[in-house]
Amino acid sequence: MSNWLIAIALSLLIGGVATFYFRAIQMRRDETRAGIAALSGVSWRSFIHMVLDALARRGFGRLVDDENAADDSDYVLERDGQHWLLSCKHGSAFVLGRLTVNELARAIDLKGAAGGFLLTQGKITDDARPVAALQRIELLDGPALWPQLRDFLPPEQLAGIRARAMQLARQRVLSSWLLALLAGVAVFLALPDRAAPVVASAPAAPAPAVADVPGPTASQQATEPAGTAAATEAPTVPEQAPMDIEQQRGDVAAAISTLPDVDRAVWSSESTLQVFLSTIDGDAFVRICPLMERYEELASSRIQLTPPPGSTATVRFRQCRSY
């Protein structure tokens, strides 16, 4: 096979593998990451309605529990005459383990339920999964939760998430093909010229003839690692750095929205978090600041407390930590 055929085959291999990876695997990961951030940014009420609607597709209907009417994080579901408990932890900052699963398992035993669901946009540790399987508890965290709830996002928001993931995939595929082309050119230039005539030594001098044999072989051995290195390194395309600060803003807004005296929290600007209170119950800053101070880059952001409609209280501003 001529050198240019080898170079073309290598370029096609690198470009094809990279295209498959970025379009079939990485694009789904990007969509899931952006979708979880979007789910973390909605209010608690919107999130729980999405969850209940998704479970309703599977035949689970909400059952009003008069004994637990004040609890807005655990729900009783019913299907085929059996009861199931639903526990939701709203926010991508949660990391749930065996302790949370055991608490839900005890609640299932106390209520005589058939099983339960534990949901969060965050992460559920691997050590909790065997315990959950024994207790008939279904675990749905970040990547597993997104396919269940994505259809309940507003269509324009879902379309924007998918368009952004597709755009990133196209950029990465284009970069991959450019690198594949460069790798093919590098291999073509590195391979020895097979058409070049081999200069043989005179018949009367066998020693130089023997010495001439290792010459091309050594050249081939020197060029083969270069081609292999090019083939190995070419598919590695630097990914764009994730927007950590945007993720942190979404997480802290979602966490503050779960506070009992907060209706919702939104970022009105990059440095101001507007918190809409549902009730005036003590100093809300005492509960908000510990959540803000978890994130070093957001700890000095300005917080605007907006009282509930009809309240005589005034809007207040504060920073949990000075610059």
N, C-alpha and C positions, 0 to 999 in steps of 0.2 A: 504493500500500500504506500502510495507516494506521501510526501510530507504534508502537502496541502490537504489531502483527504483526512489525515490524522488530525490536523488542526481544526478542520470544519467539524469533524465528529466530536472532538472535545468541546468546542464551543456550543454545539447543539445539546450535548449532554449536560453541561453546566447550566445553560439557559433554561433547558426543559425542567431540570430538577428544581431550580430556583423558582420558576414560574409556578410549578405545582405546589411548592411549599408555601409561597406567599399568598397564592390565590385560594388554596384549599384549607390551609392550616392557620397561618398567621392572620389572615383576614378575619376568620371567626374569632380568634383571640382578641383582636382589636375591637371588634364589634361587642364582644362580651364585656371587655374592660370598660368601654364607653357606656354600655347599657347598665352595668352595675352602678356606675357613677350617677347616671340619670335616675335610677331607682332610689339611690340614696338621697337624692336631692328633693324628692317629692315629700309632701307632708305625710304624717303617720296615717291620717284618715284615707288619703288616696292610696297609700301602699296597702293597707289592710283590705280595702275594697278590691284591689287587683288580686290579692291572694285569695280572697273568698270567691271571686269570680272564676279564677283558675281552677280551684278545687271543685267548684260547682260543675265544671265540665266533666269532672271525674265522678260525679254523682254525690258529692258531699254537700249537704245543706247545713246552714248555720242553725243551731238550736239555742234559743235564748235560755241562759242559765240564771234563774232568779237568785240562786245562792251566791253567784259570783258576778252580779250585775255591774259592780263597780270596777272590775278588772278589765282594762282595755287592751291588754296584751295577750291574754289567753282566751280562746273561744272553744265552745263545745260544738262539734259537728255531728251529723247523723247520716248514716247510709245503711240501707237494708235493716233498719231497726237497731243498729249498733251505734254506740257513741265513740267519738274520736276527739282527742284534745289537740288544739292548734295553739302553738306558742311561737310568737314572732319577736325577733330582736331587730329593730329597724336601724340600719346604719352599717356602712362597710368597715367601720373600725372594730366591730365585735370579733373576738376570737373565742369560740365556744368549745368547751371540752367535756370530759366525762361528768363533771359536777353538774352542769346544766342538763345533760341528758338524764342523770339520776334524779334530779328534781322533777323533771317532767314525768319520769317513770313512776315516782311516788304519787304524783297527782293522778296519773292514769289508774293506779291501784285503788286510790281513795274513792274515785268516782266510778270504779267498775267499768272503765272504758275498754274498748277492744284494742286501741293503739293510739298513736298520735303523730303529729307533724312538728318539726322544729325548723324554722326558717330564719335566715339572715342574709343580708347582702355581704356580710363579712366572710369569715372562715370557720369551719368546724374541723377540729383536729382529728387526725386519723385514729387516735386511741379511743375516741368516743364512738366510732362506728360499730365495732363489735358489740358494745353494750346496747346501742340503739337497735341493732338487728335482733337481739334477744328479747327486747321489750316491744317489738313491732312499732318502732318509731322511725318514720321516714325523715331523713335529713336532706335539706335543700339549702345549700349555701351558694355563694357567688356564681361560678360557672354553671352549676346545676339549676340554679333558680332563674337565671336569665331566660332560657328557652320557655319556661313555664309562664313568664309574665310579659315577655316582649310585645305580644299582640295587644296588650291592654294599655300600652303607651299611646299618646296621641299620634295619629298617622304621620304628621309632619315631623315630629320629634324622632320617631323611629326611622323615617326616611333620611333625616339628617345624619343619624348615627351610621346607617349603612353606607351613605354616600361618602362619609369621611373614611370609613374602613376601606371602601373600594379605592378611594384616592390614594391612600397610603400603599395599598397593594400595587396599584399601577406604578407609583414612583419606585417602589422596591424592585418590581419586575424589570422596569427600564434600566435601573442601575445594575441589576444582575446581568442583563444581556450585554451591557457595555463592558462589564468586567469579563464576561465570557468571551467577547470579541478580543479583548486585550490578551486574555490567556491563550486564545488560539493563535494570535500573532506571535506571542512570546514562544510558544511551543514550535511553531513553524520555523522561527529564526534559530531556535536552539538545536533542532534536530540536524544531524549531519546530512550533507548533500549526497544523496544516493547515486546521483548521476555522475558525480566527479570520478574521473579515472583514477585507479589505484596505481601508483608508480612502483613497479616491481624492481627488485635489486638484480644485479647481474647474476647469471647462473653460477659464475665461479666464486661468488661470495655468499655462501649460505647463511652466515651469521647475520648480516644485515637483513636478509629476507625474513629470518625468524623474528628479528627486532621490529620489522615493519608490521607484523601481525597484531601485536598488542596496541599499536597506535590507534586504529579506528575503534577497537573495542574499548580502550580507555576513554576515547572521546565520547562514545555512546554512553558509557557508565557515568561520565561527568555530566552529560546532558539529561539523562533520564531522571535524576532527582529534581532537576529544575522543572521539567514538565510535570512531574508528580506534585511538586510543591505548588506549581501554578494551579493544577487541577484541584488541589486540596484547599488552597487559600481563596480561590476565586469565588466560591459560593458565599463566602462570609461577607454579608452586606451590613454595614453599620446601621442599626435601627435608630430612628429618631428617639431622643430622650423623652420619656413620658412626662406629661405636665403634672409634676408632683404637687405644685402649689395649688392648681385647680382641683386636684383630687382631695387635698387637705381642706380646701374651702368647702367642698361638697360634704365631706365627712363631718366637719365640725358643725355645719348648718343642720345636717340631719340629726346629729346627736343632741343639739340644743332644742330642736323641734320636738323631741320626745319628753322634755321636761313637763311636769304636770301643769305648771302655770304658763306655758308657752303654747301659742296657737301655731306659729310657724316662724322660721328664721330664713332670711334671704340676704344675699350680698347685694347691697345697692350700689356699691363701687368696689374696687379692688382692696380698699382699706377700711371699708365701713360695713359692718354686719348689722342689719336692721332686724330686731327681734320684736315680733308682735305678741303682746301678752294677752292671755285669755282671762286672767284674774290678777288682781293686785294682792299678793300674798307675801308680805315681808320684802326683803331685799333680793330681787332676782339675780343681781350681780354675784351674790355669794354662790349661787348654783351654776351660773354661766361661766365665770372665770376659770374654775378648775378644768372645764372642758376646753376652753380656749388655750390654756397654758400647756396642754398636751402637745401643741404644735409650736415649735420655736419660732417659725416664720410668721405665725398669725397671732402670737401672744400680745403684741403691741397694737393690734388692730383696734379701731374705734368701734364701740358697741352703742347702738342707738336703741333705747327701750321705748317702744310705742305702746301706750296704755290701750286697753280694750275700748271699743266704741261705747260712748255714753259715760265714760269715766271722767272724773274731774282732775285726775292726775295729769301731770305734764310730761312731755317727752324729755328723757334724760340721756346724757351721753357719758361714756366712761371708757377708759383704757385699763385693761387688766394688768398690763405691764408697760412701763414707759420705754421709749426707744433707747 
